Amino acid sequence: MGTLTFSINVTLDGCVDHQEGIADDETHAFFTRLMDDAGAMLWGRITYEMMESYWPAVARGDESAPPALREWAIKLDAKPKYIVSSTRADFPWTNSHHIAGDLRAGVQRLKDATPDGVLLGSGALAAELDRLGLIDEYRFLIQPVIAGHGPTLYRSGLASTRMLELVSAEPLHNGTVAMHYRRAG
């Protein structure tokens, strides 16, 4: 069975707005390593639509981007992408697959079928999957920023406090800190 790893940028005050924080070569390298190591990506519909609106065009060369971002876009294009949505069923981006029906069963099947693990990158979906006990690891890139606005991590809450075990903490040159945790107990 593969591991489900939730990874996201988060500011010091908990903001997970994708426009906040540092987006440089070092942070892109961090997320590229995570994507390369995972067997599949898992997103909610909103994250999928945000990614779909830009990265396929970069991968095709229709949108100009630095070489490192184009390389990332090509890798993302080739990576299996699984999308949870109750409002949309058509996901035309290359290698995209819909997870419909029972969320717990669908994500558990994906984990079971993906020995290299699944990388989750959607905040709202992560809260729901955490409530279901399906997230195994957390890879947060803590940004040296106080955003002062939302959306925030786990804004919909959890039923109880989630205790985590620190695996590693790696400060990057740009001031961010890559934190790796796993579920405790």
Buried (B, 14 or more C-beta within 10 A) or exposed (E): EBBBBBBBBBBEBBBBBBEBBBBEEBBBEBBBEBBEEBBBBBBBBBBBBEBBEEBBBBBEEEBEBEEEBBBBBBBBBEBBBBBBBEEEEEBEBBBBEBBEEEBBEBBBEBBEEBEEBBBBBBBBBBBBBBBEEBBBBBBBBBBBBEBEEEEBBBEEEEEEEBEBEEEEEEEBEBEBEBBBBBBEE
